Amino acid sequence: MTLRSNHGQRRRFLRAALGVPASLALSRVTPAQTQAPTQSHSALPRMSHRPIPSTGEALPVIGCGTWRTFDVGDDPTARAQLAEVLRILFAAGGSVIDSSPMYGSSEAVAGALLTQLDAHRKAFVATKVWTEGREAGIAQMEESLRRFQQPRVDLMQIHNLLDWRTQLTTLRAWKAQGRIRYLGITHYTSSAFDDVAAVMRSEQPDFVQINYAADDRAAEQRILPLAADLGIGVVINQPFGGGGLLARVMKTPLPGWAAEIGCTSWAQILLKFVLAQPAVTVVIPGTGRPQYMADNVRAGSGPLPDPAMRARIIAAVGG
């Protein structure tokens, strides 16, 4: 989403789009129940929530991924932009921030910004364990807590199923101790869906995080129906096809029918395509640019595409 090739194209769309609130509640989603936005972000629509299947807790439908975009180290200019990204997320009623120790300085940057903004209580923090061995896994998770500057995280996920049997034992112990609230598994490629499905069936985690986009729909065949059947929450990564899909479609004019689902940008169309799947709990597009976050959160309210509209979107993206 932050690829240089589409910065200018997306910026032109946003000039007309920002400041136009969605007027309808997101279909099949419960109303938002969070604090009012700050005055400077008062034009942002309030995004809707969906229940986490294992508990019924309401979760905002648009979050923020941190891969690459939050890996900025101590760069003050980049951190200032990211602070505004988070302000916009929270102002629109969002809360989910997803990271990993694999993402360089992203955990530490996100944690520092949450402290700076006094926003730890506003955030639903999700991160991952990405190593082999029990002791190594514990050490890595302890370090993640230090980087996030908080005593627990909301969701700890086993990144790409690495040594999942070992790490899952620890995650269950940490959940019982209150050090994490939810546990999950992740993957970023459809070729791993056989393994993902097997773990879903045998272990029934609280969440599964997978790739899904208008041009990458393999999850529809098994993972999404299985999650619905088993009561597993679904986090969607790569809703823009890893950035390539968004860059491609933004070379074409925004279709007139976008207005039928309350969309003023291609990014919103692609996010609403994902949210039209009722098994999806939250989608986590990554960005380091405030104007893109302001665009993304607008997909969290208003009408969703019906099957006929989804077919038009698929045709439009060449999927």
One Martini backbone bead per residue (centre of mass of N, CA, C, O) as a GRO file, in nm:
protein
  319
    1MET     BB    1   0.051   0.065  -0.012
    2THR     BB    2   0.355   0.222  -0.008
    3LEU     BB    3   0.418   0.237  -0.289
    4ARG     BB    4   0.559   0.464  -0.499
    5SER     BB    5   0.381   0.413  -0.763
    6ASN     BB    6   0.094   0.507  -0.589
    7HIS     BB    7   0.101   0.783  -0.447
    8GLY     BB    8  -0.012   0.987  -0.658
    9GLN     BB    9  -0.276   0.845  -0.726
   10ARG     BB   10  -0.394   0.835  -0.441
   11ARG     BB   11  -0.384   1.138  -0.378
   12ARG     BB   12  -0.593   1.228  -0.590
   13PHE     BB   13  -0.830   1.075  -0.472
   14LEU     BB   14  -0.816   1.206  -0.177
   15ARG     BB   15  -0.887   1.500  -0.230
   16ALA     BB   16  -1.197   1.417  -0.275
   17ALA     BB   17  -1.256   1.215  -0.028
   18LEU     BB   18  -1.190   1.377   0.202
   19GLY     BB   19  -1.468   1.461   0.415
   20VAL     BB   20  -1.656   1.205   0.338
   21PRO     BB   21  -1.903   1.070   0.494
   22ALA     BB   22  -2.055   0.799   0.591
   23SER     BB   23  -2.419   0.711   0.623
   24LEU     BB   24  -2.389   0.403   0.669
   25ALA     BB   25  -2.416   0.110   0.803
   26LEU     BB   26  -2.254  -0.170   0.832
   27SER     BB   27  -2.325  -0.456   0.718
   28ARG     BB   28  -2.331  -0.712   0.948
   29VAL     BB   29  -2.271  -0.490   1.178
   30THR     BB   30  -2.193  -0.351   1.461
   31PRO     BB   31  -2.181  -0.089   1.643
   32ALA     BB   32  -2.002   0.149   1.762
   33GLN     BB   33  -1.818   0.167   2.107
   34THR     BB   34  -1.659   0.448   2.117
   35GLN     BB   35  -1.498   0.718   2.127
   36ALA     BB   36  -1.479   1.021   2.034
   37PRO     BB   37  -1.340   1.218   1.825
   38THR     BB   38  -1.140   1.441   1.755
   39GLN     BB   39  -1.169   1.746   1.625
   40SER     BB   40  -0.958   1.704   1.382
   41HIS     BB   41  -1.139   1.412   1.323
   42SER     BB   42  -1.461   1.463   1.289
   43ALA     BB   43  -1.505   1.356   0.979
   44LEU     BB   44  -1.487   1.079   1.070
   45PRO     BB   45  -1.606   0.783   1.056
   46ARG     BB   46  -1.754   0.529   1.233
   47MET     BB   47  -1.666   0.232   1.288
   48SER     BB   48  -1.729  -0.097   1.292
   49HIS     BB   49  -1.824  -0.411   1.442
   50ARG     BB   50  -1.709  -0.737   1.548
   51PRO     BB   51  -1.724  -1.044   1.675
   52ILE     BB   52  -1.560  -1.250   1.876
   53PRO     BB   53  -1.634  -1.576   1.880
   54SER     BB   54  -1.514  -1.674   2.171
   55THR     BB   55  -1.662  -1.395   2.331
   56GLY     BB   56  -1.805  -1.125   2.179
   57GLU     BB   57  -1.611  -0.920   2.135
   58ALA     BB   58  -1.569  -0.608   2.008
   59LEU     BB   59  -1.430  -0.534   1.677
   60PRO     BB   60  -1.276  -0.351   1.471
   61VAL     BB   61  -1.254  -0.376   1.110
   62ILE     BB   62  -1.008  -0.168   1.119
   63GLY     BB   63  -0.661  -0.173   1.093
   64CYS     BB   64  -0.292  -0.204   1.159
   65GLY     BB   65  -0.018  -0.259   0.993
   66THR     BB   66   0.369  -0.291   1.033
   67TRP     BB   67   0.498  -0.380   0.787
   68ARG     BB   68   0.767  -0.163   0.726
   69THR     BB   69   0.614   0.106   0.818
   70PHE     BB   70   0.736   0.078   1.137
   71ASP     BB   71   1.046   0.047   1.032
   72VAL     BB   72   1.213   0.345   1.163
   73GLY     BB   73   1.313   0.374   1.432
   74ASP     BB   74   1.438   0.709   1.521
   75ASP     BB   75   1.277   0.861   1.317
   76PRO     BB   76   1.107   1.154   1.365
   77THR     BB   77   0.938   1.191   1.108
   78ALA     BB   78   0.815   0.907   1.091
   79ARG     BB   79   0.692   0.906   1.377
   80ALA     BB   80   0.499   1.141   1.336
   81GLN     BB   81   0.331   1.003   1.117
   82LEU     BB   82   0.253   0.751   1.290
   83ALA     BB   83   0.102   0.902   1.508
   84GLU     BB   84  -0.121   0.997   1.310
   85VAL     BB   85  -0.218   0.723   1.224
   86LEU     BB   86  -0.320   0.646   1.511
   87ARG     BB   87  -0.512   0.878   1.558
   88ILE     BB   88  -0.701   0.801   1.326
   89LEU     BB   89  -0.776   0.522   1.413
   90PHE     BB   90  -0.902   0.608   1.688
   91ALA     BB   91  -1.102   0.828   1.581
   92ALA     BB   92  -1.260   0.588   1.409
   93GLY     BB   93  -1.256   0.330   1.629
   94GLY     BB   94  -0.997   0.196   1.632
   95SER     BB   95  -0.732  -0.074   1.753
   96VAL     BB   96  -0.573  -0.254   1.559
   97ILE     BB   97  -0.235  -0.385   1.610
   98ASP     BB   98   0.003  -0.536   1.391
   99SER     BB   99   0.283  -0.757   1.464
  100SER     BB  100   0.650  -0.836   1.481
  101PRO     BB  101   0.976  -0.945   1.529
  102MET     BB  102   1.023  -0.950   1.209
  103TYR     BB  103   0.972  -0.609   1.191
  104GLY     BB  104   1.196  -0.502   1.346
  105SER     BB  105   1.103  -0.188   1.495
  106SER     BB  106   0.787  -0.198   1.516
  107GLU     BB  107   0.722  -0.262   1.809
  108ALA     BB  108   0.879  -0.027   1.941
  109VAL     BB  109   0.736   0.200   1.793
  110ALA     BB  110   0.447   0.137   1.877
  111GLY     BB  111   0.497   0.151   2.182
  112ALA     BB  112   0.602   0.444   2.193
  113LEU     BB  113   0.343   0.573   2.070
  114LEU     BB  114   0.142   0.479   2.283
  115THR     BB  115   0.279   0.634   2.508
  116GLN     BB  116   0.276   0.918   2.383
  117LEU     BB  117  -0.058   0.895   2.343
  118ASP     BB  118  -0.198   0.746   2.568
  119ALA     BB  119  -0.307   0.439   2.408
  120HIS     BB  120  -0.316   0.150   2.531
  121ARG     BB  121  -0.635   0.134   2.592
  122LYS     BB  122  -0.714   0.162   2.275
  123ALA     BB  123  -0.556  -0.096   2.214
  124PHE     BB  124  -0.521  -0.384   1.997
  125VAL     BB  125  -0.267  -0.607   2.053
  126ALA     BB  126  -0.078  -0.768   1.790
  127THR     BB  127   0.137  -1.051   1.782
  128LYS     BB  128   0.442  -1.260   1.765
  129VAL     BB  129   0.582  -1.583   1.723
  130TRP     BB  130   0.933  -1.642   1.576
  131THR     BB  131   1.031  -1.952   1.671
  132GLU     BB  132   1.234  -2.201   1.820
  133GLY     BB  133   1.140  -2.311   2.106
  134ARG     BB  134   1.054  -2.250   2.422
  135GLU     BB  135   1.262  -2.043   2.533
  136ALA     BB  136   1.270  -1.865   2.282
  137GLY     BB  137   0.971  -1.792   2.287
  138ILE     BB  138   0.961  -1.657   2.561
  139ALA     BB  139   1.179  -1.443   2.510
  140GLN     BB  140   1.035  -1.308   2.271
  141MET     BB  141   0.773  -1.228   2.420
  142GLU     BB  142   0.902  -1.058   2.638
  143GLU     BB  143   1.020  -0.853   2.438
  144SER     BB  144   0.751  -0.757   2.322
  145LEU     BB  145   0.647  -0.634   2.584
  146ARG     BB  146   0.872  -0.427   2.610
  147ARG     BB  147   0.826  -0.284   2.339
  148PHE     BB  148   0.515  -0.217   2.414
  149GLN     BB  149   0.493  -0.126   2.716
  150GLN     BB  150   0.348  -0.398   2.839
  151PRO     BB  151   0.218  -0.676   3.028
  152ARG     BB  152   0.028  -0.721   2.772
  153VAL     BB  153  -0.151  -0.888   2.515
  154ASP     BB  154  -0.419  -0.965   2.322
  155LEU     BB  155  -0.250  -1.104   2.070
  156MET     BB  156  -0.101  -1.423   2.009
  157GLN     BB  157   0.099  -1.542   1.736
  158ILE     BB  158   0.187  -1.791   1.508
  159HIS     BB  159   0.430  -1.753   1.284
  160ASN     BB  160   0.389  -1.951   1.020
  161LEU     BB  161   0.383  -2.212   1.218
  162LEU     BB  162   0.630  -2.202   1.393
  163ASP     BB  163   0.651  -2.434   1.612
  164TRP     BB  164   0.344  -2.470   1.714
  165ARG     BB  165   0.335  -2.680   1.940
  166THR     BB  166   0.522  -2.541   2.137
  167GLN     BB  167   0.393  -2.251   2.141
  168LEU     BB  168   0.101  -2.329   2.223
  169THR     BB  169   0.160  -2.414   2.510
  170THR     BB  170   0.249  -2.133   2.603
  171LEU     BB  171  -0.004  -1.972   2.522
  172ARG     BB  172  -0.195  -2.117   2.715
  173ALA     BB  173  -0.049  -2.036   2.971
  174TRP     BB  174  -0.064  -1.727   2.929
  175LYS     BB  175  -0.370  -1.711   2.919
  176ALA     BB  176  -0.420  -1.823   3.206
  177GLN     BB  177  -0.234  -1.575   3.330
  178GLY     BB  178  -0.302  -1.299   3.152
  179ARG     BB  179  -0.080  -1.221   2.920
  180ILE     BB  180  -0.307  -1.311   2.731
  181ARG     BB  181  -0.624  -1.317   2.557
  182TYR     BB  182  -0.522  -1.434   2.279
  183LEU     BB  183  -0.494  -1.691   2.021
  184GLY     BB  184  -0.284  -1.774   1.724
  185ILE     BB  185  -0.256  -1.796   1.366
  186THR     BB  186  -0.031  -1.775   1.073
  187HIS     BB  187  -0.041  -1.657   0.721
  188TYR     BB  188   0.068  -1.547   0.368
  189THR     BB  189  -0.004  -1.824   0.211
  190SER     BB  190  -0.195  -2.050   0.025
  191SER     BB  191   0.003  -2.304   0.040
  192ALA     BB  192  -0.070  -2.330   0.372
  193PHE     BB  193  -0.381  -2.415   0.410
  194ASP     BB  194  -0.364  -2.707   0.499
  195ASP     BB  195  -0.219  -2.651   0.768
  196VAL     BB  196  -0.412  -2.444   0.880
  197ALA     BB  197  -0.664  -2.626   0.885
  198ALA     BB  198  -0.552  -2.844   1.073
  199VAL     BB  199  -0.512  -2.656   1.319
  200MET     BB  200  -0.796  -2.556   1.344
  201ARG     BB  201  -0.922  -2.834   1.404
  202SER     BB  202  -0.731  -2.932   1.648
  203GLU     BB  203  -0.715  -2.630   1.822
  204GLN     BB  204  -0.898  -2.383   1.812
  205PRO     BB  205  -0.838  -2.093   1.782
  206ASP     BB  206  -0.925  -1.765   1.806
  207PHE     BB  207  -0.722  -1.714   1.559
  208VAL     BB  208  -0.680  -1.628   1.206
  209GLN     BB  209  -0.416  -1.541   0.976
  210ILE     BB  210  -0.467  -1.416   0.638
  211ASN     BB  211  -0.482  -1.415   0.299
  212TYR     BB  212  -0.686  -1.157   0.122
  213ALA     BB  213  -0.834  -1.085  -0.205
  214ALA     BB  214  -0.968  -1.007  -0.510
  215ASP     BB  215  -0.695  -1.175  -0.637
  216ASP     BB  216  -0.704  -1.370  -0.350
  217ARG     BB  217  -0.947  -1.638  -0.300
  218ALA     BB  218  -0.875  -1.914  -0.154
  219ALA     BB  219  -1.013  -1.876   0.132
  220GLU     BB  220  -1.311  -1.939   0.037
  221GLN     BB  221  -1.297  -2.256   0.017
  222ARG     BB  222  -1.204  -2.307   0.348
  223ILE     BB  223  -1.116  -2.107   0.575
  224LEU     BB  224  -1.372  -1.935   0.614
  225PRO     BB  225  -1.579  -2.165   0.662
  226LEU     BB  226  -1.422  -2.292   0.899
  227ALA     BB  227  -1.426  -2.052   1.088
  228ALA     BB  228  -1.732  -2.038   1.110
  229ASP     BB  229  -1.777  -2.330   1.220
  230LEU     BB  230  -1.554  -2.292   1.474
  231GLY     BB  231  -1.523  -2.000   1.589
  232ILE     BB  232  -1.307  -1.815   1.423
  233GLY     BB  233  -1.115  -1.563   1.393
  234VAL     BB  234  -1.042  -1.309   1.131
  235VAL     BB  235  -0.738  -1.206   0.986
  236ILE     BB  236  -0.645  -0.971   0.730
  237ASN     BB  237  -0.398  -0.987   0.496
  238GLN     BB  238  -0.331  -0.845   0.199
  239PRO     BB  239  -0.583  -0.668   0.061
  240PHE     BB  240  -0.368  -0.549  -0.178
  241GLY     BB  241  -0.172  -0.771  -0.277
  242GLY     BB  242   0.094  -0.639  -0.148
  243GLY     BB  243   0.023  -0.368  -0.349
  244GLY     BB  244  -0.018  -0.457  -0.649
  245LEU     BB  245  -0.321  -0.421  -0.685
  246LEU     BB  246  -0.348  -0.121  -0.622
  247ALA     BB  247  -0.149  -0.020  -0.835
  248ARG     BB  248  -0.313  -0.127  -1.078
  249VAL     BB  249  -0.605   0.000  -1.036
  250MET     BB  250  -0.501   0.308  -1.022
  251LYS     BB  251  -0.478   0.324  -1.348
  252THR     BB  252  -0.783   0.346  -1.310
  253PRO     BB  253  -1.079   0.455  -1.292
  254LEU     BB  254  -1.327   0.519  -1.093
  255PRO     BB  255  -1.607   0.375  -1.059
  256GLY     BB  256  -1.936   0.463  -1.047
  257TRP     BB  257  -2.026   0.217  -0.853
  258ALA     BB  258  -1.881   0.297  -0.587
  259ALA     BB  259  -2.119   0.467  -0.463
  260GLU     BB  260  -2.304   0.219  -0.384
  261ILE     BB  261  -2.065   0.160  -0.140
  262GLY     BB  262  -1.926   0.433  -0.038
  263CYS     BB  263  -1.686   0.492  -0.247
  264THR     BB  264  -1.365   0.702  -0.306
  265SER     BB  265  -1.179   0.440  -0.350
  266TRP     BB  266  -0.997   0.162  -0.414
  267ALA     BB  267  -0.928   0.082  -0.127
  268GLN     BB  268  -1.220   0.064  -0.029
  269ILE     BB  269  -1.312  -0.154  -0.220
  270LEU     BB  270  -1.109  -0.375  -0.126
  271LEU     BB  271  -1.199  -0.377   0.173
  272LYS     BB  272  -1.504  -0.439   0.122
  273PHE     BB  273  -1.462  -0.706  -0.009
  274VAL     BB  274  -1.356  -0.843   0.246
  275LEU     BB  275  -1.598  -0.757   0.445
  276ALA     BB  276  -1.821  -0.930   0.290
  277GLN     BB  277  -1.708  -1.142   0.472
  278PRO     BB  278  -1.846  -1.268   0.761
  279ALA     BB  279  -1.578  -1.417   0.879
  280VAL     BB  280  -1.460  -1.148   0.904
  281THR     BB  281  -1.322  -0.936   1.153
  282VAL     BB  282  -1.034  -0.816   1.039
  283VAL     BB  283  -0.844  -0.561   0.874
  284ILE     BB  284  -0.467  -0.498   0.799
  285PRO     BB  285  -0.362  -0.243   0.670
  286GLY     BB  286  -0.067  -0.094   0.564
  287THR     BB  287   0.072   0.222   0.702
  288GLY     BB  288   0.263   0.554   0.706
  289ARG     BB  289   0.005   0.733   0.610
  290PRO     BB  290  -0.242   0.935   0.703
  291GLN     BB  291  -0.413   0.954   0.437
  292TYR     BB  292  -0.448   0.644   0.416
  293MET     BB  293  -0.588   0.592   0.682
  294ALA     BB  294  -0.830   0.778   0.625
  295ASP     BB  295  -0.921   0.602   0.390
  296ASN     BB  296  -0.947   0.320   0.520
  297VAL     BB  297  -1.161   0.380   0.752
  298ARG     BB  298  -1.403   0.430   0.545
  299ALA     BB  299  -1.453   0.111   0.507
  300GLY     BB  300  -1.598   0.078   0.810
  301SER     BB  301  -1.844   0.203   0.651
  302GLY     BB  302  -2.125   0.123   0.517
  303PRO     BB  303  -2.181  -0.046   0.248
  304LEU     BB  304  -2.180  -0.366   0.110
  305PRO     BB  305  -2.111  -0.598  -0.108
  306ASP     BB  306  -2.270  -0.789  -0.306
  307PRO     BB  307  -2.244  -1.046  -0.517
  308ALA     BB  308  -2.265  -0.866  -0.771
  309MET     BB  309  -2.047  -0.660  -0.683
  310ARG     BB  310  -1.818  -0.859  -0.645
  311ALA     BB  311  -1.808  -0.938  -0.944
  312ARG     BB  312  -1.729  -0.654  -1.044
  313ILE     BB  313  -1.464  -0.637  -0.892
  314ILE     BB  314  -1.326  -0.880  -1.013
  315ALA     BB  315  -1.340  -0.776  -1.304
  316ALA     BB  316  -1.187  -0.503  -1.254
  317VAL     BB  317  -0.913  -0.662  -1.142
  318GLY     BB  318  -0.869  -0.941  -1.293
  319GLY     BB  319  -0.966  -1.210  -1.103
   0.00000   0.00000   0.00000
